[in-house]
Amino acid sequence: MFEIITKKISNKIIVALFALMFISSTTIVYITTSKVTKDSIANAKENLGMLNASMFQTLRNTMNTGDPALIAKAEEEARQIKGVKNLTVAKSQALLELYPSNTQFTTDKEILKTFETKQPAIIQTDDKNGHALRMIKPMIATNECLMCHANQNEGDVIGVMDLTFSLDEVDVSIGRLVTDISIISLILGLITIGLIFIIVRKATNPIDDLKDGFSNLLNSNDSNINLNIKSNDEIGDVAKLFNAYMDKVRDGLKQDEKVIEEVSNIIEKTSNGFFVYNVNSKAANPHVEDLKNKLNIMISTIKETLDKINETLRHYSESKYDFIMNDSIHGNLGSLVSGIKLVGNNTSEILAMIMNAGNALNQNSKTLTEASKNLSLSSNEQSASLVETAAAIEQITATIHNNTTSTVEMSKLAQNLIDSAKNGQVLANQTALSMDEINKEVSSINETIEVIDQIAFQTNILSLNAAVEAATAGEAGKGFAVVAAEVRNLANRSAEAARQIKDIVENATNKAKEGKKISDNMIHGYTELSGNIATTLETIDDVSNSSKEQEKGIVQIGNAITLLDKAIHKNTEIAKQISTITSNISSMSSSLITVASRASFLEDSLDKVCDIDLVYDTALIKVDLLNTKDGIYGKLGSYDNFRIEKNQNLKNWLTNVSASNKEIDSEFIEELNKLDESFHKTLQELVEINSNKDKNTFLNKKAEEVENKLAQIFENLNNLKKYHCKENQK
């Protein structure tokens, strides 16, 4: 049902008018009824007020007479008035005390309230007892009343008149009026709706034609379609305006088509690397115009960035690596710029290492040249010494060879000497035996000599005896005396010869004993000689063996000297080669220094490249952080809100550096850890801003913060290297 109503404008107009008529009629009836009711009640209140005032005055006048019968009659007549539902005069407590009666003091709250406030009250009620209007009015004592009400003062409430007037008849009259108005409104509304339906149908028929025209326009996508509606009303004007608008759209589309064609052409040129063109045509569509302007701004911005990159690369190509590209660029181009800056920084560090290495190489080449000269001189001196040594070795070799030959001959002679010593020892033994036999024979000779000596002694005694006897015999005994004398001489001579022989024998014995001792000594000497000769022979053998070993050693020494001579000659040649190489190295180092000096680079790089591993590690960390940032940027196009995976390489590297023996201040470690945390936090905030599709200004600001955090990390890594080199130089 709702779809049928909302499908067509005529239906919506009819339903809207019907609803409007219904609401207006209902509103009119309601307002009229309310107004009539309000006016009726107001009139009733006004009439009742007048009636109440009249009745009050009548009752008051009657009460002033002081006649109870008249007062009761006046009250009863008032109750008989049409519309009066109830009339009660509530007496005050003072009046009841002054004029006692069967009437009780009222308990009605509203009346009691009027006694207290001395203010009249009008109360409208509509309940099961009917619709009524209750008017409560106090009777205030005046000076006249005090004559009859002596126990009250002027201004006190003598009593309260409670008048209730029924509004049921008024309600019935109003109900009849509402019914009449509703019926008349319904009849007029139906007549109006019929007329409206006819008029709306007739008026909205061109809308169907307008709809068909729009439908054809949508289905055919032909911008040349016009609405052919013959109507002089607003719909006809709308059709004319639409046709005029379509003419303007067609003109705008042609104009936009030119812009789009130019944009397509420039985008193609831009994709081919030409960022010098702008879209100059003006678009009719403001969105296309805005897109064109933003495209021109993008091309201009990219061109400016590329010009700065080209300028930087041209400086790098001119070996000016100290050129610093200062530009606030972020996003993917920011990564490109950071990469180029990193190339310049790393190249500066490489050139600084080349410069340092060239200087060190130049200094070392000078030292090496001096060393090669000393080596060449030393080699020449060693060669001359080796020649002399070789000659001496040859002499020593000849001497040792002669010694070896002599030791062999000495060994033979010693062997012969041993044989001779043994023969001498045998002969000495035989001599000793002979000496022993001589001693024995000498002893026999001594014994014989003693016998001869005894015989000579006895012969001498006999000769003496014979002389004595010859003397005794006298002349006869003279011849015998002569014989006795000769015998005595012979005995003396024999004794003398025996003494001489004895002396000779004793001497011979002594000599024999000495010979025996000598022969014993000779035997002992020959024994010792044999032992010494054996020892000497062994020594000679040892000397011979040693001489042979020495000869072999000397030969080896000779060979070694020959090899050493060759080595010295080779060293001489090597020294010449080293001299040549050092000359080349010196030339190369000079070339390196010249190359490095001709290329301008960041001078502070010289102070932070002492540790190649540290330079290499920090370069890898920087590239790794750039890769992390580019990886996050690569996911921003999906507008997803994802948790970035934190890169732990910097943190792990800092942990390893802290555990190593490198001279690194802990403040650098702490600061880099904080910057690393802040860098990843800022990246996460960038992802969240991107996923929320916030304004580009917020996204650009956060991307700029990311670049600043990354630049701070790079700067602190450079300062860390500089501090490490400074500490190592202490």
MARVOKE-341629 format. One record per residue (C-alpha): residue in three letters; x, y, z. Coordinates in pm, whole numbers, padded with zeros to 5 digits, always signed. Example, Ala and Ser with C-alpha at 12.3 -4.5 7.8 and 13.67 -1.06 7.14 Angstrom:
2
Ala+01230-00450+00780Ser+01367-00106+00714
***
This chain:
730
Met+00000+00000+00000Phe+00277+00240+00098Glu+00468+00150-00219Ile+00164+00229-00434Ile+00126+00567-00264Thr+00496+00661-00293Lys+00537+00531-00648Lys+00361+00824-00816Ile+00361+01195-00743Ser-00015+01219-00808Asn-00082+00953-00549Lys+00148+01126-00304Ile-00023+01462-00374Ile-00371+01312-00338Val-00277+01124-00020Ala-00099+01432+00110Leu-00397+01653+00032Phe-00630+01397+00185Ala-00418+01385+00493Leu-00398+01763+00489Met-00776+01791+00451Phe-00827+01535+00725Ile-00583+01710+00954Ser-00722+02054+00870Ser-01084+01941+00911Thr-01003+01762+01232Thr-00808+02064+01349Ile-01090+02298+01254Val-01345+02079+01426Tyr-01123+02047+01728Ile-01040+02415+01742Thr-01404+02510+01680Thr-01528+02267+01938Ser-01264+02377+02184Lys-01342+02738+02115Val-01716+02682+02147Thr-01664+02478+02462Lys-01431+02737+02602Asp-01664+03019+02509Ser-01965+02830+02642Ile-01789+02761+02969Ala-01666+03120+02980Asn-02018+03244+02914Ala-02145+02999+03172Lys-01887+03122+03417Glu-01976+03479+03338Asn-02349+03410+03371Leu-02290+03206+03683Gly-02074+03482+03816Met-02355+03729+03759Leu-02601+03477+03900Asn-02372+03407+04189Ala-02332+03779+04257Ser-02706+03830+04232Met-02780+03534+04456Phe-02507+03636+04695Gln-02644+03986+04716Thr-02998+03856+04755Leu-02895+03619+05029Arg-02685+03889+05191Asn-02979+04131+05185Thr-03202+03858+05320Met-02954+03779+05593Asn-02939+04143+05682Thr-03312+04122+05772Gly-03226+03860+06025Asp-03542+03663+05940Pro-03454+03295+05912Ala-03770+03217+05717Leu-03685+03476+05454Ile-03329+03351+05441Ala-03449+02991+05391Lys-03700+03103+05128Ala-03434+03297+04940Glu-03202+02994+04942Glu-03479+02767+04816Glu-03572+03005+04536Ala-03208+03021+04434Arg-03193+02639+04423Gln-03488+02636+04184Ile-03303+02841+03924Lys-03244+02635+03605Gly-02901+02483+03593Val-02837+02518+03966Lys-02734+02175+04082Asn-02654+02258+04443Leu-02661+02563+04669Thr-02516+02552+05016Val-02448+02832+05263Ala-02187+02715+05511Lys-02200+02910+05840Ser-01887+03004+06026Gln-01802+02854+06363Ala-01864+03193+06531Leu-02207+03219+06369Leu-02301+02868+06485Glu-02191+02957+06834Leu-02390+03281+06826Tyr-02704+03124+06678Pro-02704+02757+06776Ser-02891+02518+06537Asn-02884+02159+06416Thr-02653+02254+06132Gln-02296+02119+06173Phe-01986+02310+06082Thr-01878+02211+05731Thr-01601+01959+05670Asp-01561+02036+05299Lys-01191+02104+05227Glu-01253+02364+04958Ile-01494+02555+05184Leu-01256+02533+05477Lys-00980+02663+05247Thr-01200+02961+05154Phe-01262+03026+05528Glu-00888+03042+05572Thr-00789+03235+05260Lys-01100+03455+05234Gln-01063+03417+04855Pro-01336+03296+04616Ala-01274+02977+04415Ile-01411+02839+04088Ile-01378+02463+04043Gln-01471+02275+03725Thr-01542+01903+03764Asp-01621+01634+03512Asp-01673+01294+03672Lys-01939+01027+03713Asn-02169+01285+03869Gly-02158+01493+03553His-01994+01805+03423Ala-02037+02090+03672Leu-01895+02428+03766Arg-01860+02498+04139Met-01834+02855+04265Ile-01729+02912+04626Lys-01753+03269+04757Pro-01689+03391+05116Met-01928+03630+05293Ile-01705+03894+05448Ala-01847+04077+05751Thr-01901+04449+05705Asn-01975+04716+05962Glu-02349+04658+05907Cys-02312+04286+05979Leu-02159+04346+06318Met-02494+04447+06458Cys-02616+04086+06417His-02278+03920+06453Ala-02147+04070+06767Asn-01888+03792+06822Gln-01710+03868+06489Asn-01507+04153+06357Glu-01521+04343+06036Gly-01346+04142+05760Asp-01413+03803+05916Val-01584+03534+05712Ile-01939+03496+05834Gly-02016+03217+05593Val-01935+03068+05254Met-02182+03032+04967Asp-02117+02712+04767Leu-02299+02718+04429Thr-02269+02425+04186Phe-02399+02479+03831Ser-02451+02180+03594Leu-02281+02203+03247Asp-02435+01884+03106Glu-02678+02076+02888Val-02390+02285+02758Asp-02199+01966+02678Val-02495+01823+02490Ser-02526+02143+02286Ile-02154+02138+02209Gly-02173+01768+02106Arg-02452+01843+01861Leu-02253+02132+01723Val-01940+01915+01678Thr-02142+01647+01499Asp-02292+01899+01261Ile-01952+02054+01190Ser-01790+01711+01135Ile-02058+01599+00889Ile-02037+01922+00695Ser-01654+01907+00696Leu-01660+01544+00574Ile-01895+01622+00288Leu-01691+01924+00185Gly-01367+01726+00222Leu-01491+01446-00004Ile-01602+01694-00264Thr-01265+01870-00236Ile-01070+01541-00264Gly-01261+01448-00578Leu-01188+01780-00737Ile-00826+01761-00627Phe-00794+01408-00769Ile-00918+01522-01107Ile-00703+01836-01106Val-00391+01653-00982Arg-00432+01378-01237Lys-00459+01628-01515Ala-00172+01836-01376Thr+00060+01539-01323Asn+00014+01372-01658Pro+00316+01569-01798Ile+00521+01424-01515Asp+00477+01080-01670Asp+00608+01222-01995Leu+00894+01375-01795Lys+00958+01037-01637Asp+00961+00861-01972Gly+01206+01119-02102Phe+01438+01068-01804Ser+01402+00690-01842Asn+01508+00711-02205Leu+01799+00934-02102Leu+01915+00685-01839Asn+01871+00376-02053Ser+02029+00514-02369Asn+02311+00719-02209Asp+02256+00957-02498Ser+02317+01311-02385Asn+02143+01445-02697Ile+01797+01340-02574Asn+01547+01624-02504Leu+01215+01620-02325Asn+00925+01676-02565Ile+00654+01796-02324Lys+00384+02032-02448Ser+00278+02208-02137Asn+00266+02573-02040Asp+00273+02515-01668Glu+00563+02467-01434Ile+00629+02115-01565Gly+00666+02261-01914Asp+00902+02518-01766Val+01089+02237-01592Ala+01114+02049-01922Lys+01246+02362-02093Leu+01489+02422-01809Phe+01593+02056-01824Asn+01649+02078-02199Ala+01848+02397-02144Tyr+02039+02223-01865Met+02106+01925-02094Asp+02236+02165-02356Lys+02464+02312-02090Val+02557+01960-01974Arg+02639+01863-02331Asp+02856+02171-02363Gly+03011+02096-02024Leu+03065+01732-02119Lys+03237+01840-02437Gln+03449+02078-02232Asp+03513+01807-01969Glu+03586+01562-02250Lys+03859+01795-02372Val+03996+01818-02018Ile+03980+01439-01971Glu+04144+01386-02310Glu+04420+01629-02214Val+04449+01463-01871Ser+04478+01122-02037Asn+04746+01253-02270Ile+04941+01416-01988Ile+04906+01107-01765Glu+05049+00899-02049Lys+05338+01145-02084Thr+05384+01145-01709Ser+05391+00765-01705Asn+05667+00790-01965Gly+05866+01010-01728Phe+05774+01363-01843Phe+05661+01579-01552Val+05675+01911-01740Tyr+05318+01921-01866Asn+05007+02068-01702Val+04639+02041-01786Asn+04545+02388-01913Ser+04189+02329-02030Lys+03909+02445-01802Ala+03647+02190-01699Ala+03279+02271-01665Asn+03227+02022-01384Pro+03374+02168-01062His+03473+01818-00947Val+03657+01757-01275Glu+03812+02102-01241Asp+03918+02022-00885Leu+04057+01688-01001Lys+04245+01870-01280Asn+04390+02123-01036Lys+04494+01849-00793Leu+04651+01657-01083Asn+04848+01969-01181Ile+04953+02018-00819Met+05055+01650-00797Ile+05259+01674-01119Ser+05417+01999-01001Thr+05495+01856-00657Ile+05640+01536-00804Lys+05840+01744-01053Glu+05980+01959-00772Thr+06069+01646-00577Leu+06224+01482-00885Asp+06414+01803-00962Lys+06554+01798-00610Ile+06636+01429-00646Asn+06799+01498-00985Glu+06991+01787-00834Thr+07108+01561-00553Leu+07204+01284-00797Arg+07386+01535-01019His+07583+01648-00716Tyr+07654+01283-00639Ser+07762+01226-01000Glu+08000+01520-00958Ser+08137+01341-00647Lys+07977+01599-00420Tyr+07841+01363-00158Asp+07827+01635+00105Phe+07519+01781-00066Ile+07220+01754+00168Met+06870+01736+00027Asn+06652+01937+00265Asp+06288+01876+00188Ser+05985+01776+00390Ile+05875+01480+00181His+05693+01181+00316Gly+05515+00871+00192Asn+05670+00657-00081Leu+05861+00956-00225Gly+05983+01021+00127Ser+06124+00667+00133Leu+06294+00736-00202Val+06443+01059-00069Ser+06550+00884+00254Gly+06712+00611+00046Ile+06901+00868-00164Lys+07012+01050+00150Leu+07122+00714+00291Val+07321+00649-00030Gly+07493+00987+00012Asn+07564+00919+00378Asn+07692+00565+00311Thr+07902+00685+00016Ser+08049+00957+00237Glu+08134+00693+00494Ile+08289+00472+00223Leu+08493+00767+00095Ala+08593+00846+00452Met+08704+00484+00495Ile+08893+00510+00162Met+09054+00833+00279Asn+09150+00682+00614Ala+09263+00360+00448Gly+09457+00559+00184Asn+09635+00762+00449Ala+09710+00451+00653Leu+09814+00264+00336Asn+10037+00551+00230Gln+10202+00558+00571Asn+10235+00179+00578Ser+10368+00174+00222Lys+10642+00414+00328Thr+10722+00187+00622Leu+10708-00113+00389Thr+10936+00058+00137Glu+11188+00129+00411Ala+11152-00229+00533Ser+11201-00364+00179Lys+11515-00154+00143Asn+11640-00285+00475Leu+11543-00636+00365Ser+11731-00596+00037Leu+12036-00458+00217Ser+12011-00728+00480Ser+11972-00992+00210Asn+12283-00867+00033Glu+12475-00869+00359Gln+12338-01215+00441Ser+12432-01333+00093Ala+12792-01212+00141Ser+12798-01367+00487Leu+12656-01689+00346Val+12933-01698+00083Glu+13191-01668+00358Thr+12998-01914+00572Ala+12974-02156+00280Ala+13351-02134+00229Ala+13406-02187+00602Ile+13157-02474+00597Glu+13345-02628+00306Gln+13670-02598+00505Ile+13498-02737+00814Thr+13354-03014+00601Ala+13700-03094+00465Thr+13843-03076+00818Ile+13566-03296+00956His+13621-03535+00666Asn+13992-03539+00744Asn+13909-03579+01111Thr+13685-03866+01023Thr+13960-04026+00815Ser+14211-03958+01093Thr+13980-04103+01354Val+13949-04414+01141Glu+14331-04436+01121Met+14356-04351+01491Ser+14106-04625+01556Lys+14327-04865+01362Leu+14637-04737+01539Ala+14460-04761+01872Gln+14363-05114+01786Asn+14727-05187+01695Leu+14830-05008+02014Ile+14592-05229+02210Asp+14753-05531+02048Ser+15101-05391+02126Ala+14990-05307+02478Lys+14864-05657+02520Asn+15195-05792+02382Gly+15383-05547+02607Gln+15172-05662+02897Val+15256-06024+02811Leu+15623-05936+02780Ala+15602-05735+03103Asn+15450-06040+03267Gln+15729-06253+03121Thr+15982-05990+03237Ala+15829-06001+03582Leu+15855-06377+03579Ser+16213-06349+03453Met+16282-06093+03723Asp+16140-06332+03976Glu+16365-06607+03838Ile+16660-06366+03836Asn+16583-06283+04196Lys+16579-06651+04267Glu+16907-06698+04081Val+17058-06392+04250Ser+16950-06538+04581Ser+17131-06857+04477Ile+17432-06651+04370Asn+17420-06469+04701Glu+17414-06795+04875Thr+17703-06915+04656Ile+17887-06588+04717Glu+17831-06630+05087Val+17974-06980+05050Ile+18267-06837+04848Asp+18303-06561+05104Gln+18303-06816+05379Ile+18551-07024+05176Ala+18768-06713+05122Phe+18738-06633+05491Gln+18831-06981+05585Thr+19102-06983+05316Asn+19235-06658+05461Ile+19226-06808+05803Leu+19394-07117+05665Ser+19647-06896+05486Leu+19708-06718+05812Asn+19735-07042+05981Ala+19965-07161+05701Ala+20172-06839+05734Val+20183-06890+06101Glu+20280-07240+06043Ala+20531-07138+05768Ala+20676-06884+06001Thr+20686-07141+06254Ala+20850-07373+06007Gly+21105-07114+05923Glu+21293-07153+05613Ala+21129-07473+05538Gly+20823-07304+05563Lys+20923-07002+05355Gly+20802-07161+05037Phe+20489-07263+05212Ala+20469-06914+05357Val+20485-06781+05007Val+20214-07020+04904Ala+20022-06930+05211Ala+20069-06563+05127Glu+19948-06625+04777Val+19668-06832+04909Arg+19585-06547+05148Asn+19611-06302+04860Leu+19398-06530+04656Ala+19160-06563+04947Asn+19160-06187+04988Arg+19110-06146+04620Ser+18841-06410+04627Ala+18681-06238+04924Glu+18716-05907+04747Ala+18574-06057+04428Ala+18300-06217+04635Arg+18225-05877+04788Gln+18227-05719+04451Ile+18007-05994+04314Lys+17790-05961+04616Asp+17768-05593+04563Ile+17696-05654+04197Val+17443-05920+04285Glu+17287-05696+04548Asn+17285-05423+04292Ala+17144-05667+04040Thr+16890-05777+04300Asn+16794-05419+04361Lys+16776-05364+03988Ala+16582-05686+03952Lys+16348-05567+04225Glu+16325-05232+04055Gly+16273-05416+03728Lys+16008-05623+03898Lys+15843-05308+04024Ile+15882-05153+03684Ser+15746-05466+03520Asp+15455-05464+03770Asn+15404-05097+03696Met+15434-05179+03328Ile+15177-05452+03368His+14951-05213+03559Gly+15032-04942+03307Tyr+14964-05175+03019Thr+14637-05267+03188Glu+14546-04901+03231Leu+14682-04835+02885Ser+14463-05108+02746Gly+14162-04961+02932Asn+14253-04609+02822Ile+14316-04728+02472Ala+13977-04904+02479Thr+13819-04584+02611Thr+14013-04387+02356Leu+13898-04629+02091Glu+13542-04584+02202Thr+13598-04208+02206Ile+13756-04233+01866Asp+13453-04433+01753Asp+13226-04168+01906Val+13436-03895+01750Ser+13428-04087+01425Asn+13052-04129+01446Ser+13017-03769+01555Ser+13243-03662+01276Lys+13030-03859+01035Glu+12716-03703+01184Gln+12887-03366+01178Glu+12984-03432+00823Lys+12622-03516+00743Gly+12509-03213+00945Ile+12765-02994+00774Val+12647-03131+00441Gln+12288-03052+00546Ile+12405-02713+00669Gly+12575-02670+00336Asn+12255-02768+00161Ala+12060-02540+00397Ile+12305-02262+00329Thr+12260-02329-00040Leu+11883-02315+00007Leu+11925-02015+00234Asp+12138-01855-00030Lys+11867-01925-00282Ala+11610-01793-00032Ile+11823-01484+00025His+11847-01433-00348Lys+11473-01490-00364Asn+11427-01249-00072Thr+11635-01001-00263Glu+11411-01049-00562Ile+11105-01035-00333Ala+11245-00721-00172Lys+11271-00576-00520Gln+10916-00693-00591Ile+10801-00555-00255Ser+10971-00231-00340Thr+10790-00231-00672Ile+10462-00331-00504Thr+10503-00070-00231Ser+10573+00183-00500Asn+10254+00073-00674Ile+10069+00069-00342Ser+10199+00413-00264Ser+10083+00523-00606Met+09748+00351-00548Ser+09711+00503-00200Ser+09799+00841-00346Ser+09538+00777-00614Leu+09283+00673-00351Ile+09358+00983-00145Thr+09342+01193-00461Val+09010+01036-00562Ala+08869+01073-00210Ser+08998+01427-00180Arg+08853+01526-00517Ala+08512+01396-00404Ser+08352+01619-00146Phe+08180+01424+00128Leu+08047+01480+00477Glu+08357+01569+00677Asp+08222+01424+01000Ser+08217+01082+00829Leu+08593+01064+00897Asp+08515+01051+01269Lys+08268+00760+01255Val+08414+00494+01021Cys+08679+00344+01247Asp+08472+00026+01293Ile+08375-00122+00955Asp+08140-00378+01116Leu+07959-00098+01298Val+07931+00105+00977Tyr+07797-00197+00790Asp+07554-00295+01067Thr+07409+00056+01104Ala+07365+00081+00727Leu+07172-00248+00728Ile+06959-00127+01023Lys+06873+00193+00835Val+06774+00003+00521Asp+06574-00241+00733Leu+06377+00043+00896Leu+06310+00194+00551Asn+06180-00145+00435Thr+05955-00165+00742Lys+05811+00179+00669Asp+05762+00100+00297Gly+05591-00228+00389Ile+05340-00040+00606Tyr+05288+00226+00337Gly+05220-00051+00086Lys+04918-00166+00292Leu+04761+00178+00341Gly+04573+00160+00009Ser+04326-00095+00153Tyr+04229+00143+00440Asp+04236-00156+00679Asn+04305-00107+01049Phe+04576-00361+01123Arg+04834-00406+01395Ile+05181-00346+01257Glu+05440-00615+01320Lys+05722-00454+01513Asn+06067-00479+01361Gln+06290-00631+01632Asn+06620-00604+01440Leu+06724-00267+01587Lys+06635-00378+01941Asn+06822-00710+01899Trp+07122-00533+01750Leu+07131-00286+02039Thr+07116-00579+02284Asn+07411-00746+02109Val+07606-00418+02103Ser+07543-00372+02476Ala+07670-00725+02544Ser+07981-00675+02327Asn+08306-00506+02429Lys+08244-00206+02207Glu+08281+00134+02369Ile+07916+00249+02343Asp+07748+00487+02589Ser+07434+00335+02740Glu+07252+00666+02683Phe+07267+00604+02308Ile+07118+00256+02360Glu+06833+00390+02575Glu+06761+00680+02339Leu+06756+00452+02033Asn+06522+00208+02208Lys+06286+00497+02293Leu+06299+00629+01936Asp+06235+00278+01802Glu+05924+00245+02022Ser+05808+00595+01922Phe+05869+00519+01553His+05650+00205+01560Lys+05386+00384+01771Thr+05368+00669+01519Leu+05341+00415+01235Gln+05048+00250+01418Glu+04879+00589+01463Leu+04928+00653+01090Val+04755+00321+01010Glu+04462+00414+01240Ile+04425+00764+01090Asn+04431+00609+00743Ser+04170+00344+00833Asn+03943+00616+00980Lys+03979+00804+00650Asp+04060+01124+00832Lys+04153+01441+00647Asn+04468+01434+00438Thr+04617+01709+00656Phe+04610+01471+00954Leu+04754+01188+00745Asn+05031+01412+00607Lys+05114+01545+00953Lys+05143+01192+01094Ala+05352+01078+00793Glu+05582+01376+00855Glu+05617+01263+01218Val+05717+00915+01092Glu+05989+01070+00871Asn+06112+01284+01164Lys+06131+00980+01395Leu+06324+00788+01129Ala+06561+01082+01077Gln+06622+01098+01455Ile+06705+00725+01461Phe+06950+00773+01171Glu+07112+01071+01343Asn+07153+00881+01672Leu+07307+00583+01488Asn+07561+00823+01331Asn+07634+00980+01671Leu+07678+00629+01817Lys+07947+00551+01556Lys+08118+00884+01618Tyr+08122+00827+01996His+08261+00475+01950Cys+08547+00603+01730Lys+08621+00885+01973Glu+08645+00640+02264Asn+08873+00406+02066Gln+09116+00691+01996Lys+09171+00753+02366
***
